Every structure is written in structure tokens, then in C-alpha cells.
Amino acid sequence: MPKPRVFATHSLFEAARQILQETCEVEYWAKPERPPREEVLPRVKDKEGLICLLTEKINEELLSVAPKLRIAANVAVGFDNIDVAACTKRGVVATNTPGVLDETTADFAWTLLMAVARRLSEGEELARSGKWKNWDLDQLVGTDVWGKTLGIVGFGRIGRAVARRANGFQMKVIYTDAQRAPAEVERALKAEFWEMNALLAESDFISVHVPLLPETRRLFDAPKFKRMKPTAFLINTSRGPVVDEAALVAALEGEQIAGAGLDVYENEPFIHPGLKRANVVLAPHIASASLETRTKMACIAAENVVALFRGQRPPNILNPEVLKAS
């Protein structure tokens, strides 16, 4: 019996390729740049599986040209690039890679927080420029992190991992979420549940960890920024469209907030020109980019694909009703 044919929009890591090779015949995208749409569509026409990144839109357009497709496996925890309803309608399983990147993303949220607080980007630029002349008392003075108040918006796995790290800095941790955490979690993390507007007004640093949903799109808008302290910093490693970038730029220009650390953007890879300023630390969507974590993500996606073609339930299925229907 021929192996099911799969198209992977990235070359993946060797560990993931090893998982796939016994069960599937895989065509890998090997070029360094992301595959353009006009390349993806013809390659999925005769495929039964697709392994993709957040940069590929799995929508009605793609599904309509891939009648044999049985699974779209996202190498990401987020899946706003996948029209899950359209997949379900066509009997295509959709999967993601949750859980594996929590600690790595929390590490990077702290990387951004520390960098913007201590003006690291400006300092590195000065050190590399050759223009640094001498130590000076008030040169590139930033703000302390130790003992400050950290507000966490979204208290799921990543938000809680960020809170756990804050205890080492003896910070006051407050959070808001659609659902309050169990009392034992709050006690363990020394975290207090606050209403959103109160959290905005109290926090010295606000770290965002919500999924992209209709109710969270542009969650951080002009009124939210006006409620923040003029000395506060916004950190976002969740999804770009959670923040209204034009409103953020206006808040920065008007000195309504002190700065920001951003890994994600409203219209990636485009970054609003107004964000390219000294008090904003910018990263190119790399919060989960450790070799260990990205390898695990690729392996989980591969395991989801292999499970389906072996007649098993993919571990991270987003639309289990597809299996029930079949």
C-alpha cells in the first residue's frame, strides 16, 4: 500500500523527519524564504497531509484545491491561520502543538521585560557604535524590575509560568483572566486576581498572554493605554492583533506609557514605523525559538500526522467531531 503523501511548508528538524519517514511520503519546502501562495496551492492538490506554519493560511481557498487532504498540522500553539470550521466542513483534521513552548515563551517575555526596563537595545547600539566614551552617572539609566508590580493579562500556562519567575524578583503579581484561577494556584504563585482596569492602573509592567479571539482582538486600545501608568511598560508575546499598534504608537509618542517589548505584530511581518523607537524592544516572533522547543513543536506536529494515518486519534486535534463523523 502506498504511503500517504504529505507536504511540509518547512524543511523541519531531523527528529521530526525521522518520525514521518516510516509512515509518510513527505515533500519538504527547502528554500530559505517562506513558500508563496502560488507555490503552496499546487503542491497540496494531491496531498493527504499538510504540515504548516503560522504563515500559511489554511482556508476555503486552499481546501477547495486539495480534495484528498485529511489533516492540516500546525507547527504552533496558535491556530488563527487555520479556518477550523472550514476544515471540519470538509472532513479535514486540524491540529496544533500546545504545552511544549510554555516555559520557553515565559523566558522570552522576561527577556523583553528586562531588556526594555534596562534600555538594553540602546546600550548595545552605543557599545557597538564606537561612540561610547566613558562611564557616566546618568548614562542610559533605566528602571528597576525588582520589587515592582507585574500585571499579567491572560493567566493560562504561559501567564502562570511568567508569574512563577516574578517571585524570584519579589514582585507583586496581579492578573486578570476570563476565569479566575483556583485558590491553590493563586497561593502557589502569590498572585492576586484583579479586574482589568484596576490592573492597568496598578502595574509597572504588563505582560500579555491571551489567545487571539474576537473578544481579544485589539484588546489593548487607546482607552487601555490611557489607564496605564506613564512609567509602565507593555510586553506582548501572545498575538500581534491583540494590540492596536496605532494606539500603542500614539501612547508612546504622548508619553502615556514608558515603553514596550514586542515579539508579535498586528500585520506581520510589517512593523508599524512608529514602533521603531528607542523605548521599544522589537523581536521577530522568536519567543519559542529555542532549538529544544522548536524541535519538540515539529515533532508534535509530525506525531499528529502519523497518528491519523495509523488510524489513531491525533493527540492535539482541534476538531474531534471530524473523527466522529467518519
C-alpha positions in Angstrom: 0.0 0.0 0.0 1.5 3.4 -0.9 2.3 5.8 1.9 0.1 8.9 2.4 1.6 11.9 0.7 2.3 15.0 2.8 3.6 18.5 2.0 5.6 20.3 4.7 6.0 24.0 4.2 9.3 23.9 6.1 12.2 21.5 6.0 11.6 20.7 9.7 14.2 19.3 12.0 15.8 15.8 11.6 14.0 14.4 14.6 10.6 15.3 13.1 11.6 13.9 9.7 12.5 10.6 11.4 9.0 10.4 12.9 7.4 10.9 9.5 9.6 8.8 7.2 8.2 5.3 8.1 4.6 6.2 7.6 4.5 9.1 5.1 6.0 10.2 1.8 6.9 13.8 2.5 7.7 16.6 0.1 9.6 19.3 2.0 9.8 23.0 1.1 13.6 23.5 1.1 14.1 27.2 0.2 15.0 29.7 3.0 12.1 32.0 2.3 8.5 31.1 3.2 6.6 29.5 0.3 4.4 31.9 -1.6 0.8 31.1 -2.0 1.2 30.3 -5.7 3.7 27.6 -4.7 1.6 26.1 -1.8 -1.7 25.6 -3.7 -0.4 23.4 -6.5 1.7 21.3 -4.1 -1.3 20.4 -1.8 -3.6 19.3 -4.7 -2.7 15.7 -4.5 -1.6 15.6 -0.8 -3.4 13.8 2.1 -1.4 15.7 4.8 -0.1 19.2 5.3 2.4 20.4 7.9 2.4 24.2 8.1 3.5 27.2 10.0 1.5 30.3 11.1 2.5 32.0 7.9 0.3 29.7 5.8 -3.5 30.3 5.6 -5.5 27.1 5.7 -8.8 28.4 4.4 -11.5 27.6 1.9 -9.3 28.6 -1.0 -6.6 26.0 -0.1 -9.1 23.3 1.0 -11.0 23.6 -2.3 -7.9 22.7 -4.3 -6.9 19.8 -2.0 -9.8 17.2 -2.1 -7.6 14.4 -0.7 -6.4 16.4 2.3 -7.1 14.7 5.6 -5.0 16.7 8.1 -3.5 20.1 8.5 -0.9 20.1 11.3 0.2 23.5 12.5 3.7 23.8 14.0 2.4 26.3 16.6 0.2 26.5 19.6 -1.8 29.3 18.0 -4.0 28.4 15.0 -5.6 31.7 13.9 -4.1 30.9 10.4 -6.5 27.9 10.2 -10.2 28.1 9.4 -11.1 25.3 11.7 -14.8 25.4 10.7 -13.9 25.1 7.0 -11.7 22.2 7.8 -14.4 20.5 9.8 -16.9 21.0 7.0 -14.6 19.3 4.6 -13.6 16.5 7.0 -10.1 17.7 7.5 -8.5 17.2 10.9 -6.7 20.3 12.2 -4.0 20.1 15.0 -1.6 22.3 16.9 1.3 22.0 19.3 0.1 23.2 22.8 2.0 23.0 26.1 5.5 22.5 24.7 6.5 26.1 24.4 5.2 27.5 27.7 8.4 27.8 29.6 10.5 29.0 26.6 7.9 31.7 25.9 7.8 32.8 29.5 11.6 33.0 29.4 11.4 35.3 26.4 8.7 37.5 27.9 11.1 38.1 30.7 13.9 38.8 28.2 11.8 41.6 26.7 10.8 42.9 30.1 14.3 43.1 31.4 15.7 44.5 28.1 13.2 47.4 27.9 13.4 48.2 31.6 17.2 48.5 31.5 17.4 50.0 28.0 19.5 47.1 26.7 18.9 47.8 23.0 20.1 51.4 23.3 23.1 50.2 25.4 24.1 47.6 22.9 23.8 50.1 20.0 26.0 52.5 21.8 28.6 49.8 22.7 28.7 48.6 19.1 28.8 52.1 17.5 32.3 53.0 18.8 30.8 56.3 20.2 30.8 55.2 23.8 33.4 57.4 25.6 33.2 56.6 29.3 31.1 55.6 32.2 28.7 58.3 33.4 26.4 58.5 36.4 23.2 59.1 34.5 24.1 57.3 31.3 21.2 55.1 30.0 19.6 54.9 33.4 16.6 52.6 33.2 14.1 51.3 35.8 14.3 48.5 38.4 12.4 45.3 38.0 12.9 44.0 41.5 10.0 44.7 43.8 7.7 46.2 41.2 4.2 45.2 40.3 3.7 42.8 37.4 0.3 42.7 35.8 -0.4 39.5 33.8 -3.3 39.6 31.2 -4.2 36.0 30.5 -3.4 33.5 33.2 -3.1 30.3 31.4 0.0 28.1 31.2 2.3 30.8 29.9 0.9 33.5 32.1 1.4 31.3 35.2 5.0 30.5 34.1 5.7 34.2 33.9 4.2 34.7 37.4 6.4 31.9 38.8 9.5 33.7 37.6 8.4 37.0 39.1 8.6 35.6 42.5 12.3 35.5 42.2 12.3 39.3 41.8 10.0 39.7 44.8 7.4 41.4 42.6 3.8 41.9 43.4 1.9 39.7 40.9 -1.6 40.6 39.9 -3.5 39.0 37.0 -6.8 39.2 35.1 -8.4 36.5 33.0 -11.8 35.4 31.8 -11.7 32.8 34.5 -10.2 33.1 37.9 -7.5 30.6 38.8 -8.1 28.1 41.6 -7.2 29.3 45.0 -4.3 26.9 45.3 -2.7 28.2 42.1 -3.0 31.8 43.4 -1.4 30.8 46.7 1.4 28.9 45.0 2.2 31.7 42.6 1.5 34.5 45.1 -0.8 36.0 42.5 -3.9 38.1 43.1 -6.9 38.3 40.7 -7.7 41.9 39.7 -10.3 43.5 37.4 -8.7 44.7 34.1 -9.0 48.4 34.6 -7.6 48.2 38.2 -4.7 46.1 36.9 -3.9 48.6 34.2 -3.7 51.4 36.7 -1.6 49.5 39.2 1.0 47.6 37.1 4.6 48.7 36.4 4.9 46.0 33.8 2.0 44.4 31.9 2.7 41.1 30.2 0.1 39.8 27.7 -0.7 36.1 27.3 -4.2 35.8 25.8 -5.2 33.8 22.6 -6.4 35.7 19.6 -10.2 35.6 19.7 -12.8 38.1 18.5 -13.0 39.4 22.0 -9.3 39.8 22.4 -8.6 41.4 19.0 -7.3 45.0 19.8 -7.8 44.3 23.4 -5.2 46.9 24.1 -6.6 50.1 22.6 -6.3 53.8 23.3 -8.6 53.7 26.4 -6.5 50.9 27.9 -3.2 52.8 27.4 -4.7 55.9 29.0 -5.4 53.8 32.1 -1.7 52.7 32.4 0.9 54.5 34.4 3.2 56.8 32.4 6.1 54.8 33.9 4.6 51.4 32.9 5.8 49.0 30.1 3.8 46.7 27.9 5.2 43.3 27.0 3.5 41.2 24.3 4.5 37.7 23.3 0.9 36.5 22.6 -0.6 37.6 19.3 0.1 40.8 17.4 -3.6 41.8 16.7 -4.3 41.8 20.5 -2.7 45.2 20.4 -3.9 48.2 18.4 -0.5 49.3 17.1 -1.6 52.7 16.0 -3.0 53.3 19.5 0.3 52.0 21.0 2.3 54.3 18.9 0.2 57.2 20.0 0.5 56.3 23.6 4.3 56.1 23.3 4.5 59.4 21.4 2.3 61.0 24.0 4.3 59.5 26.9 1.2 57.9 28.3 3.4 54.8 28.9 7.1 54.4 29.2 7.9 51.7 26.6 7.2 48.3 25.2 8.8 44.9 24.5 7.2 43.2 21.5 7.7 39.9 19.8 4.5 39.9 17.7 2.8 42.4 15.5 -0.6 43.3 14.1 0.3 42.7 10.4 3.4 40.5 10.5 6.0 40.8 9.2 5.2 44.5 8.8 6.0 46.5 11.9 4.4 50.0 12.4 7.2 52.5 11.7 6.2 54.4 14.9 7.3 51.4 17.0 10.9 51.7 15.8 11.9 53.9 18.6 14.4 53.8 21.5 12.0 52.8 24.2 10.6 49.8 22.3 12.4 46.5 22.1 11.5 44.6 19.0 11.9 40.9 18.2 10.9 39.0 15.1 8.4 36.5 16.6 11.0 34.3 18.3 9.5 33.7 21.8 9.5 30.0 21.3 12.7 29.9 19.3 15.0 27.7 21.3 16.4 24.7 19.5 14.9 22.3 22.1 11.4 23.8 21.9 11.1 24.3 18.2 12.3 20.7 17.6 9.6 19.5 20.1 7.0 21.5 18.2 8.0 20.0 14.9 7.9 16.5 16.4 4.5 17.0 17.9 3.1 18.1 14.5 4.7 15.0 12.9 3.2 12.8 15.6 -0.2 14.3 15.0 0.1 13.4 11.3 1.4 9.9 11.9 -1.3 9.1 14.4 -4.1 9.9 11.9 -2.6 7.8 9.2 -2.2 4.9 11.6 -5.9 5.1 12.4 -5.4 6.7 15.8 -6.7 10.0 17.3 -4.1 12.8 16.8 -3.1 13.9 20.3 -3.7 17.6 19.6 -6.8 17.6 17.5 -8.7 20.9 17.3 -11.9 19.5 15.7 -12.6 16.0 17.1 -16.0 16.0 15.6 -14.4 15.2 12.2 -13.4 11.7 13.6 -16.8 11.1 15.0 -18.4 11.9 11.6 -16.1 9.5 9.8 
